[in-house]
Amino acid sequence: MRYSRQIKPISYLKAHAADVVRELNERREPMIITQNGEARLVVQDVESYEQTQETLALLKILALGNQQIEAGRVVAAEKAFRKLRKRRSAGQ
């Protein structure tokens, strides 16, 4: 992915909004919008955005899991399964 081809001034976005939407949906690459020569925002299609959010959520879950392991807050799998079976039996 080459972001250098996807950098456009805000005037381009204003003048070519429909083309930008079509291009973003086809390429699935974000577009960087500049204002006064400085990067100001990133525009991307909804599907890519959702995928990014899901990836970030999974990374957060993994990071929290690693923190729990480092803090010693772990339970042996056998004990965890026994507890789950007990809960399931109590609920029936």
N, C-alpha and C positions, 0 to 999 in steps of 0.2 A: 504494500500500500504506500503510495507516494503522496504525502500530504501537500507537497509543493505544487502539484497540479490542481489541488482542491482549495486554494486560497483565493478568495474573491473579495472585492470591496463591497461595502454595504449598498452602494449604488447599483451594483450588478444584481444583488438580491432583489432590490426594489423593482428594477426594470425587467427582470427575468424570473419572477417567482414561480410561474408555472413550469418553466424549463428546469429550474432548480429542483422542484418537487419530483418531476419525472426522472431526472438524472440521479437523484439520491435513491429513489426506489429501484432503479435499474442497477446501479453500481454497488449499492450497499456500503458506500464509503462516506465518512463524514465530510462536511465542507466547513472550512474555517472562514469566518467573515471578519473583515478588518474595518476599522473606522479610524480615519486619520493616520493610516499606516500601521496601526497596532491591532493585533488579534483581539477581538472582543467577544466572539461567541463561536460555538460549534453547532452546526445544524446537521441532523441525521434523520434517517427514516425511522418510523416507529418500531418496526420489527428489530432493527439493529439496537435501538435504545432498550427495548425490552430484554433482548438477549444480554446486553451489557449489565442491566440491573440484576438479572438472574445470576450471572456470573459473580457479580459483587456480593450478592447474598450468600452464595455458596462459599466464597472465600472468607466471608465474615464468620460463617458457621465453623469452617475449618480452623480459623484463628482462635475462636472461642474454645473449641475442643482442645487445641494445643495448650491454651492457657490453663484449662482444667487439668490436663495431664501433668503439666509442670507444677501445678499447685497440689498434686496428689489426690485430686477429687476423682478417683476412678473406682469402678466396681468390677469385679471379675465377671466374665460373661456368664458363667454357670449360675452365679448368684443373681444376676440381673434377669436371666430367663426364668429362674425359679420364682422370683418376685412377680414377674409378668403372668406366669401361669396361675399363681395364687390369686392375683387380682381378677383374672379372667374367670376363674372358678367361683369366686365370691360374687361376681356380677351375674351369674346365670341362675 
